[in-house]
């Protein structure tokens, strides 16, 4: 195995071996999430879709790696690895923070002169040109930080909050992820030449429909807005309807 293979396998996890895949779906997790959040997705998607997921430092099998606190270093680290996946049509799916990373990854690939991915699925994250609706929380003391994350994103299960040792493991990565969002400063650049599908939860009060619809301003290609029953974490509570929507669009990419 080469150093490039090792680096790829550190950052990108394959959810299902699919040597004959006609299209790839690269999933980027939400704040506090890891690559294996998407482990069940292949069983809901067409067999010729290879499902891959990004493993950010500081979680799951990378728990010992220092997490990154800004979106630019994440995009810069991923771009050369993702370039090697572009020999087949590649769609990016990013949920919440993952949507922001996916957007800046597309911009970084363009700066590198790389071939553009085939599609962006921006899930449960406002269009990047819209300023954050809440003040930064990533520097709050632990107790206030946990309360704020739970209130704003419903991102920490009550059972986890009661487990002190588990929270000690989870907090550095979660705090870094929230810092990625808190520290983001949008810069004007040309629109992407990539079709965008924005996806939201009908009961997600943190990312209302109008903030998703504004993703249309970021592409010269086609734009769709898809609303799913559920709150901010509809990718867990409504995974089958979500993947039915993704599957229909991925089939078109494979033709």
C-alpha positions in Angstrom: 0.0 0.0 0.0 1.4 3.4 -1.0 1.4 6.5 1.2 -1.4 7.9 -1.0 -3.5 4.8 -0.4 -2.9 5.1 3.4 -3.9 8.8 3.3 -7.0 8.0 1.3 -8.1 5.2 3.6 -7.5 7.5 6.6 -9.9 10.1 5.3 -12.3 8.1 3.2 -14.2 5.0 4.4 -15.9 2.7 1.9 -19.4 1.6 3.1 -19.7 -1.1 0.5 -17.2 -2.6 -1.9 -18.5 -1.9 -5.4 -15.8 -2.4 -8.0 -18.3 -2.2 -10.8 -20.0 0.9 -9.5 -21.2 3.4 -12.1 -21.4 6.4 -9.7 -20.0 7.3 -6.4 -21.6 9.1 -3.4 -19.3 10.7 -1.0 -21.0 11.5 2.3 -19.7 14.2 4.7 -21.1 14.0 8.3 -22.7 16.5 10.5 -21.0 18.1 13.5 -20.0 15.4 16.0 -20.8 12.6 13.4 -18.4 10.1 12.0 -18.0 8.2 8.8 -19.9 5.2 10.1 -23.1 7.2 10.5 -23.6 6.2 6.8 -22.9 2.5 7.2 -26.5 1.4 6.5 -27.0 3.6 3.4 -25.8 1.0 0.8 -28.8 -1.2 1.5 -31.2 1.6 0.5 -29.4 2.7 -2.6 -28.9 1.1 -6.1 -26.3 -1.6 -6.3 -24.2 0.3 -8.8 -23.7 3.2 -6.3 -20.5 3.1 -4.3 -21.1 4.8 -0.9 -18.1 6.4 0.6 -17.9 8.6 3.7 -15.4 11.2 5.0 -13.8 10.4 8.4 -12.7 13.7 9.9 -9.9 13.7 12.5 -10.9 13.4 16.1 -13.7 10.8 15.8 -14.3 7.0 15.6 -11.0 5.4 14.4 -9.3 8.8 14.2 -10.1 9.7 17.8 -6.5 10.3 18.6 -6.0 12.8 15.7 -6.2 16.5 16.4 -9.5 17.8 15.0 -9.6 20.7 12.6 -11.3 24.0 13.6 -11.7 25.7 10.2 -13.3 24.7 6.9 -10.4 25.6 4.7 -7.9 23.0 6.0 -10.5 20.3 5.8 -11.3 21.2 2.1 -7.5 21.4 1.3 -6.8 18.0 2.9 -9.7 16.4 1.1 -9.3 17.9 -2.4 -6.3 15.8 -3.6 -7.9 12.6 -2.3 -11.2 13.3 -3.9 -9.5 14.1 -7.2 -8.6 10.4 -7.4 -12.3 9.5 -7.1 -13.4 11.6 -10.1 -12.7 8.9 -12.7 -16.4 8.1 -12.2 -19.3 10.4 -11.7 -19.1 11.6 -8.1 -21.9 13.2 -6.0 -21.2 14.9 -2.7 -23.7 14.7 0.1 -23.2 16.9 3.2 -25.5 17.1 6.1 -25.5 20.2 8.3 -21.8 21.1 8.8 -21.1 18.5 6.1 -23.0 20.7 3.6 -20.6 23.6 4.3 -17.6 21.4 3.9 -18.9 19.9 0.7 -19.4 23.4 -0.7 -15.9 24.6 0.1 -14.5 21.3 -1.2 -16.1 22.0 -4.6 -14.5 25.4 -4.6 -11.1 24.0 -3.6 -11.3 21.4 -6.4 -12.1 24.2 -8.9 -9.0 26.1 -7.7 -6.9 23.1 -8.3 -8.3 22.8 -11.9 -9.8 19.4 -11.1 -12.8 17.9 -12.9 -16.0 19.0 -11.2 -18.1 16.4 -9.3 -21.4 15.6 -10.9 -23.8 16.8 -8.1 -24.0 18.5 -4.7 -26.6 17.4 -2.2 -26.6 20.1 0.5 -28.6 18.8 3.4 -29.9 20.8 6.5 -27.5 23.7 6.0 -28.4 27.2 5.0 -27.0 28.6 1.8 -23.4 29.7 2.6 -23.9 33.3 1.6 -26.5 33.7 4.4 -24.8 34.8 7.7 -25.2 32.5 10.7 -28.4 33.1 12.6 -26.9 32.5 16.0 -23.9 33.9 17.9 -20.8 31.7 18.1 -20.9 29.0 20.8 -17.7 27.0 20.3 -15.8 28.8 23.1 -18.5 28.5 25.8 -17.6 26.5 28.9 -18.4 22.8 28.6 -21.7 22.8 30.4 -23.0 25.9 28.5 -21.6 24.5 25.2 -23.4 21.2 25.6 -26.7 23.0 26.5 -26.4 25.3 23.5 -25.6 22.5 21.0 -28.5 20.5 22.4 -30.9 23.4 22.1 -29.8 24.6 18.7 -29.2 21.3 16.9 -30.6 18.4 19.1 -27.2 16.9 18.4 -26.4 15.2 21.8 -28.7 12.4 23.0 -29.8 12.8 26.6 -28.2 9.4 27.4 -24.8 10.6 26.1 -25.1 13.8 28.2 -25.4 11.8 31.3 -22.3 9.7 30.5 -19.3 11.8 31.7 -16.5 9.7 30.2 -18.3 9.5 26.9 -18.8 13.3 26.8 -15.1 13.8 27.5 -14.3 11.8 24.4 -16.9 13.4 22.2 -16.5 17.1 23.2 -13.2 18.0 21.5 -14.4 16.8 18.1 -17.9 18.3 18.5 -16.4 21.6 19.7 -14.1 21.7 16.7 -16.9 21.0 14.3 -19.0 23.8 15.7 -16.0 26.0 15.4 -15.8 25.1 11.7 -19.3 26.6 11.3 -18.9 29.5 13.7 -15.6 30.7 12.1 -16.8 30.4 8.5 -16.7 33.7 6.5 -18.3 33.5 3.1 -16.3 35.0 0.2 -17.7 35.8 -3.1 -16.5 33.6 -5.9 -18.1 32.6 -9.3 -21.0 30.3 -9.1 -20.4 26.5 -9.2 -21.0 24.7 -12.5 -22.5 21.8 -10.5 -26.2 20.9 -10.1 -27.3 21.4 -6.5 -30.1 19.7 -4.6 -30.9 21.3 -1.3 -32.6 19.1 1.2 -34.4 20.1 4.4 -36.6 18.8 7.1 -40.1 20.3 7.2 -39.9 20.5 11.0 -36.3 21.8 11.1 -36.8 25.2 12.7 -33.0 25.9 12.6 -32.8 25.7 8.8 -36.1 26.9 7.3 -37.0 26.4 3.7 -36.1 29.9 2.5 -32.5 29.5 3.7 -32.3 26.3 1.7 -33.9 27.8 -1.4 -31.0 30.3 -1.4 -28.6 27.6 -2.5 -30.0 28.3 -6.0 -27.7 31.4 -6.1 -24.6 29.1 -5.9 -25.0 27.3 -9.2 -25.1 27.9 -12.9 -26.7 24.5 -13.3 -30.0 23.0 -12.2 -31.3 23.5 -8.7 -33.9 21.5 -6.8 -35.3 22.0 -3.3 -36.5 18.8 -1.6 -38.3 18.8 1.8 -38.5 15.7 3.9 -40.7 15.0 6.9 -38.6 15.4 10.0 -36.5 17.8 12.0 -32.8 18.7 11.7 -31.8 15.0 11.9 -34.2 13.7 9.2 -31.3 11.7 7.8 -31.8 9.4 10.9 -35.6 9.6 11.4 -36.5 9.5 7.7 -33.6 7.7 6.1 -35.7 5.7 3.7 -37.5 8.7 2.1 -34.3 10.6 2.0 -32.4 7.8 0.2 -35.3 7.3 -2.2 -34.8 10.9 -3.3 -31.0 10.5 -3.5 -31.3 7.1 -5.3 -33.6 8.6 -8.0 -31.1 11.3 -8.8 -28.0 9.0 -8.6 -29.6 6.7 -11.1 -29.7 9.6 -13.6 -26.0 10.2 -13.0 -25.2 6.6 -13.8 -26.8 6.6 -17.2 
